[in-house]
Amino acid sequence: MIAVLRHELSLFYHSMTGYIFGAFLLLFTGIGALLYNINASVANFEYVLDFISIIFIVIVPILTMRIISEEKKQKTDQLLYSLPITSTDIIVGKFLSLFVVFLIPIIIICIYPLIFAQFGDVYLPTSYGSMIAFIFMGMALISMGMYISALTDSQGIAAGICVAFMLFNYFCASLSDYVSATAVGALISLIVIAALLALVIRYMTRSNIMALLLFVVCGVASVVVYFVNSDLLNNLLPNIMKKISLFERFSVFVNGIFDLTGIVYYISVIVFFLFLCVQALEKRRYNG
């Protein structure tokens, strides 16, 4: 795992990707601090973090697009498989390298509230509480980008899908106002989600029986709930879209509330997508 971490870090900084990522993050943070903390004389540094969170839509695909897909394309992943390490070691090593690249500019950004505190009243607990949530949100998005990279051997396709995925996650809370809030709409959506999950299971396990079983169980359960108590499905789809948005959960921290459930959600997302990455690697390792 340590060897994978060192190898990935050397690639990030020899290819300039790490520098580009850090430069973009620091540039947008500087612009946000100029707009809010200096020009508008606002003491809340968490507003700056909320402003720059949209940059994840661009910098996460840049950072993650090659992390797995390029090795699949160049067939260098076969060298990793020949080493006495597990797929989990490979994925965790790559994830930690991304964490280090992400953390370096964050350490610099952590100095900003202390500087502004010298010239005004900055509530540091809220600023650094939001900073902690910002880090977890960033790592959750990066874990998503890693999994998307594991699905293809093309960096361009991985980056394109990742941008679309990040855009949907960013705007899904706003889009929830325009989706059906009826029980019928929720039922149709649940069946579609069940079908998508079945396709993911089919891709990961190559088991038609398991995928079909998942779809049937989820579909039947949704239909039963609809006929037994359809009120449970009212407003379900808009609520789900608001809950799954990583950016919407971050706004709670910006408003001055350190939400532990939000941190747990971010950690759950990280673990879930890293698990999917491991499964994708295992699939390629044994099936080619």
N, C-alpha and C positions, 0 to 999 in steps of 0.2 A: 504493500500500500504506500509506504514512504517513497519507494522507488518511482511509482506511478506519479505521486505528488510532485517530486522533484522534476521528473521528465516533463510533465505538463506545464509547470511553472517556467521551465527553460524555454519551452515552445511559445508560451504567451509573450514573453519578453524579448525573445529573439525575432518573433514575427511582428512586433509592435502592437499586437492586439491588446495586450495589457495596458500599454501606454495610451492607446486611443480610448479605451474604456475609461480609464482614470481621468483623462483630459476632458472627455465629454461630461462626465459626472461633476467634476470640479468647475467646469465652465458654466453649466446650468445652475449649479449651486451659487456661484458668484453672481450670476444674473438675478437669481431669486433674492439673494441677500441685498443686492443693490436696489431692487424694486420695492421690497417690503421693509427691510430693516433700516435702510439708509434713506432712500427717497421718501417713502411713506412714513418713516419714523415709527414703525411697528416693532415692538420688543419681542414678539412671539416668533422664535426661530422655527417652530413647528410648521408655521405657514409656508416657510421656504421649502421644507421637506415635502409638504403637500403639493406645492407648485412643481417641484422637480420630479415628482413620482412618475409623471407621464414619459420622462426620458427612458424609463425601463422598456417601453415599447420598441425603442431603437437599439439601446445598448445591450439588452439581454440577447436578442438574436445575433448581434455581432460577437458576443462573448461565447455563446454556446453552439453556434452553427457547425463548427468543425470538431467539437470535442469528441464525438463518436463517429459521425458520418464520414469524416475524412479518413479515419483509420479503416473503416469498412471499404471505402473506395480504393485506397492504396494497398489494401490487404495486410497492413501492418498490425491489425488486431490479432492476426494469427500468431505473431511473435508473443503477444501478451498471453495468449492461451497456452503457449508452451512453457511459460514460467510457472513455478510452484505457488501460484496465488489463485484465489477464487474470484469469481465474477463480482462478488460483493467487494472484495479488496480493490478491484479495478475501478468500480463505480464510486466507491467512497474516496479513493485517491483522487480521481478526477474532480469530484464534487469539492473536496477540500482545496484543491488548486484554484477552483473558481471562487471559493470563499476567500482565499488569501488575496486574489486579484481584486475582488470586490471590497475587501476590508481595508486595503491600503489607502485609497482615497477617502474612505469613511473616517479613518483615524484623523486625517487632515481636517475633514469637515467638523469633527467633534470639537475642534479648537474654536470654531466660529462663535458659538454662544458665549464662551469665556471672554473672547475679545469684545463682543457687543456688551457684555455685562459691565465692562469698565466704563462705558459711556451712557448707561441707562439701567433701568430695572428689568432684568431678564429673569423670568422664572425658570431656573435651571432644571428642576425636577421634570417639568412638562417637556422642556426641550430635549432632555436626554431620554425621557420615557418614550417620546416619539421617535428618537433616534434608534432605540432598541427595536421598536416595532418596524421601523424602516429597514433595518438590517434583516429581520426575519422575513418581511415581505419580499425583499430583494432575493433572498435565498430560495424562497418558495417559487418565485418566478423563474429563477435560474434552474431549479430542479425540473420545472416544466419544460424549459428549453432543452435541457439534457435529454429528456425522454423523446422530444420531437426529433432531436438529432439522431437518436438511436433508431428511428423508424426508417431512415433513408440514407443512401450513400452519396447524396448530393447536398453540398453546402447551401447552394442557392435555394433549393426546395425547402430545406430545413429552416433557413432564415425567413422565407416567405410564409410558411405555415406558422412559424413562431410569431411573426408580426401580426398575422390575422388573429391568432389565439390571444395575444396580449391585448389587441384592440378590443376584441369581444369582452375580455375580462374587465377592461377599463370602463367600457360603456354599458355593460350588461345591467348595472343598477339603474341607469337612466332608461335603457330600453325596456325595463320591466313595466314601465307605465303604459307601454303600447302593446303588450302581449295580452292574450285572453286571460281573464281572471275567473272564468266560469269553470264549473266542474268538468264539463265536456272537454274544454280546452286542456285542462290539467290531465285528464285521462289520456287524451291523444298524445300529449307530450310525454307522459310516463311510459307509454308503449314505445314511442320513438326512442326514448333514452334506454329502455330495456333492449331494444334492437341494437343500438350502438354499443352497449356494454357486451352484448352477445358477440358482436363482431370483434371487439377487443379480445374477449376470451378465446374466440376462434383463432385469432392471429397469434395470441401468446401460447396457446396450448395445442393448436391444430386438432382440437377435439370437437367434432360436430355435435356429439351427444351432450357434452358439457355446455356448449354455447346454446343449443336448443333448449336444454333443461332450464338454464338461467332465464332465457326469454319467456318460456312458458310460465315459470313460477312467478316472475315479476309481472307479466301481463295478466295472469289470472288474479293475482293479488290486487292489482290496480282495478280490475273490473269488479271484483267482489266489494272493495271499498266503495266504489262508485254506486253500486246498487244498494248496499247496506246503509251507508251514510254519506251521501254525496256532498254534504256541507263541509266535510273534512277536506275536500279538494278545492273548495272555493278559495281564490287568491293564492293557491299553492304555487303556481308557476312564477308569478311575480316575486313571491317571498323567496323562492329558491334562487332566482336570479340575483336578488339582493344579497343573499347569504353567501353565495359562492364567489362574489367579487372580492378579491384580495384588496383592491384599492378602496372599496367602500368600507371595509373593516378598518383600514388605516385611518379613515376620517374620524373615527371614534377617538383615537389617540390624539389627533390634531385638535380636537375639541376639549382636550384636557383630562380625558379619562383613560387611565391605564387599564385596559381590558384584558385580563388574563385569558379569557376564552378566545380572544383574537390571537394571542400568542400560541395557544394550544392548537388553534385552527391552522396557523402557519406551519407549525411543526408537523402536524398531521399531513398537510399537503406535501411537505418536503419528504417525509418518510414514504408516503404513497407513491410519489413519482420516482423516487430512487428505487423502490421495490420494482416498479415497472421497468426501469432501466436494467436492473439486474436480470429480470426475466427475459427481456429482449436480448441481452448479451448471452444468457444461457441458451436461448433458442438458436442463436447464430453459432454458438460454440459447438453444439452437438449436431446441428442440422445443416450447417454451412450456409 
